[in-house]
Amino acid sequence: MNMSNSECNFLEAKNISDEQWKSIAVMEEFLKNEIYPHLRSGFDTDWKKVKEKVFKNLKISDISFANNYYFFENDKAKISIEAYERKETLYFEFDYFGKTVPVEITELVFDKIREIMEEKHFEQAMFHTFEKRLYGSALKTNAEIYEESVTSILFKKDLDFKILEKIVSENIAANDFELKLYDMIPEELYERYIIYINEIYEDANEFHPKKEKPKKFSLNDLKVRAEDIKNDNLPYYLYVLFDRDNIAAFCAVFIDKADGKFFIEHRGGFTTTGRNYRGKGLARFLKAKMYLKINEDYPDFEYILTDTFPWNKYMYKVNEEFGFKPFQKGYTFRLKA
């Protein structure tokens, strides 16, 4: 790949012509068929729908920074970058039109991200991926490895629903709380949700290897999170246990589809228990309750996916007890200003 004058070849989404969107759609088609055939069947590669989806996602830039960038070589799309702000940090994802990702491509992307960081005054940027072709290349750069993570899987055929029913029925402590089910994070919960999630981040930080003070989760962050959920266009289930006006615990999942089969995904969903309510088995209760509910609504679901950090030993243990088996490793890389 010719790297000369590479900086000039990154274009923002708003400056992309229709012919270039068609080239981007060709890249998306390649990624769908050759790299990610296992991903959701709704991976649409019609160029007009690709363009529409990108600009729909970029609407959240009214709330927080978000932008897409594309690198072209000989008028052919080669690299895509999605960059967005969360909790005053720049997060980004990228992909490349190729079965392998050369180190120089990853370094080119990281250079572009540093340029955005300088322009938008971000102190750090985070890149998380479970894709070996992407993290294998990133591991060869000088980017900091911020943390490792594990995706675990539990097939429905390995679930004993009688045991799930037993977990629910035998948890007497759960009877002291009010259980509610939502299909979105309701606005009336925003204030309580922010207090709760900041406590979760603060407490979890005690177990994080780096033990850096976490940035506060704000109302703006929550609004962006709600927009993300809305834009996913996937069924979203949120179980919340209330102790009067306080959130005691919650569990959230998405229902996704691949190869015509439904599966449950905890991606970004969280299963957490508040600091004053731990030791009562509420996380196990909510997971069991959630899987029973999903089985009612989607009886043909095939498996459940959950992402966990090994340092989060308590949730890692809960997942093991349910029968989750690690099958995929991931990395988060950090770039600093």
Secondary structure, 3 states (H helix, E strand, C coil): CCCCCHHHHEEEHHHCCHHHHHHHHHHHHHHHHHHCCCCCCCCCCCHHHHHHHHHHHHHHHHCCCEEEEEEEECCEEEEEEEEEEECCEEEEEEEECCCCCCHHHHHHHHHHHHHHHHHHCCCEEEEEECCHHHHHHHCCCCCEEEEEEEEEEEEHHHCCHHHHHHHHHHCHHHHHCEEEEECCCCHHHHHHHHHHHHHHHHHHCCCCCCCCCCCCCCHHHHHHHHHHHHHHCCCEEEEEEEECCEEEEEEEEEEEEECCEEEEECCCCCEEECCCCCCCCHHHHHHHHHHHHHHHHCCCCCEEEEEECCCCHHHHHHHHHHCCEEEEEEEEEEEEC
